[in-house]
């Protein structure tokens, strides 16, 4: 049984977020999502972290990245998190039977993120 305060995939999550901040520092704000995704892939490859990109179709959406077959990453360039984005990643989590998704926003105010945990696993 997991403790509610336990961070799921702690080490990998921290690495992913470190990459997000590094990418923002290099590219800054205002790029299209595809540029951030390409930069993320470069960082993952540099750090020898296994990933898959846009290979899973869930409804009418494609997941951005699946890291180490554990964490779904959804990249956004929107200024704010919306319910629709959480609903979208919850659908991914349920369909792919995964425990954790991280929505990463590249905003004019920096990197924002939201961890979304699948309560069904």
matplotlib code that plots the C-alpha trace (Angstrom):
import matplotlib.pyplot as plt

x = [0.0, 1.4, 1.5, -0.5, 2.5, 4.8, 5.9, 5.3, 8.4, 10.3, 13.7, 12.4, 9.9, 12.7, 14.9, 12.0, 11.2, 14.9, 14.9, 11.8, 13.5, 16.7, 14.7, 12.9, 16.2, 17.5, 14.4, 12.5, 8.8, 6.9, 7.9, 5.4, 4.8, 6.7, 10.0, 9.7, 8.9, 12.0, 14.2, 12.7, 13.5, 17.1, 17.4, 15.9, 18.4, 21.3, 20.4, 19.7, 16.1, 13.8, 10.8, 8.1, 6.5, 3.0, 2.6, -0.6, -3.8, -6.3, -9.7, -8.8, -5.5, -2.0, 0.1, 3.2, 5.7, 5.7, 8.8, 10.3, 6.9, 5.8, 5.1, 2.9, 4.2, 1.8, 3.5, 1.5, 2.3, -0.9, -0.9, -3.1, -4.2, -7.7, -10.1, -10.0, -6.3, -6.7, -9.5, -7.4, -4.5, -6.9, -8.2, -4.6, -3.8, -6.9, -6.5, -2.8, -3.1, -0.5, -0.1, 1.3, 1.1, 2.8, 1.3, 4.2, 3.3, 5.9, 4.5, 5.7, 6.2, 8.3, 7.6, 4.4, 3.4, 0.7, 1.1, -2.0, -2.2, -4.5, -6.5, -7.6, -4.1]
y = [0.0, 3.4, 6.4, 9.3, 11.6, 9.3, 10.7, 8.3, 7.6, 10.3, 10.0, 9.8, 12.7, 14.9, 14.2, 15.0, 18.3, 19.2, 18.6, 20.8, 23.7, 23.2, 23.3, 26.4, 28.1, 27.3, 27.9, 30.4, 31.1, 31.4, 28.2, 25.7, 22.5, 20.5, 22.4, 21.7, 18.1, 17.8, 19.4, 16.9, 14.0, 15.3, 15.5, 12.0, 10.6, 12.4, 11.0, 7.5, 7.5, 5.2, 6.9, 6.6, 9.5, 10.0, 6.3, 5.8, 7.1, 7.6, 8.7, 11.6, 12.4, 11.2, 11.1, 13.4, 11.2, 8.0, 7.9, 4.5, 2.9, 4.6, 8.3, 10.0, 13.5, 16.0, 19.2, 22.5, 26.1, 27.5, 30.0, 28.1, 24.6, 23.7, 20.9, 19.5, 18.9, 16.9, 15.0, 14.3, 12.8, 10.9, 9.2, 8.4, 7.0, 4.8, 3.5, 2.8, 1.5, 3.9, 5.4, 8.9, 11.7, 15.1, 18.0, 20.5, 24.0, 26.3, 29.8, 33.4, 33.1, 29.9, 26.2, 25.2, 21.6, 19.4, 15.8, 13.7, 10.3, 7.5, 6.6, 3.3, 1.7]
z = [0.0, -0.9, 1.4, 0.0, 0.4, -1.6, -4.9, -7.6, -9.8, -7.8, -9.4, -13.0, -12.3, -11.0, -14.1, -16.4, -14.7, -14.7, -18.4, -18.8, -17.0, -19.0, -22.3, -21.2, -20.3, -23.8, -25.9, -23.7, -24.3, -27.6, -29.5, -30.9, -29.0, -31.6, -30.8, -27.1, -27.9, -30.2, -27.4, -24.9, -27.1, -27.5, -23.7, -23.2, -25.7, -24.1, -20.7, -22.1, -21.0, -22.9, -24.5, -27.1, -28.9, -30.4, -31.0, -29.0, -30.3, -27.5, -28.9, -31.2, -29.4, -29.5, -26.4, -26.6, -24.8, -22.8, -20.7, -19.6, -20.2, -16.9, -17.2, -19.8, -20.7, -22.2, -23.4, -23.7, -24.7, -23.1, -20.4, -18.0, -17.1, -18.1, -17.0, -20.6, -20.3, -17.0, -18.6, -21.6, -19.6, -17.3, -20.5, -21.5, -18.0, -18.0, -21.6, -21.3, -17.7, -16.4, -12.9, -13.6, -16.2, -16.0, -17.9, -18.6, -19.7, -21.2, -20.4, -20.5, -16.7, -17.0, -16.7, -14.9, -14.4, -12.9, -11.9, -12.6, -10.8, -11.9, -8.8, -10.5, -10.3]

ax = plt.figure().add_subplot(projection="3d")
ax.plot(x, y, z, "-o")
ax.set_aspect("equal")
plt.show()
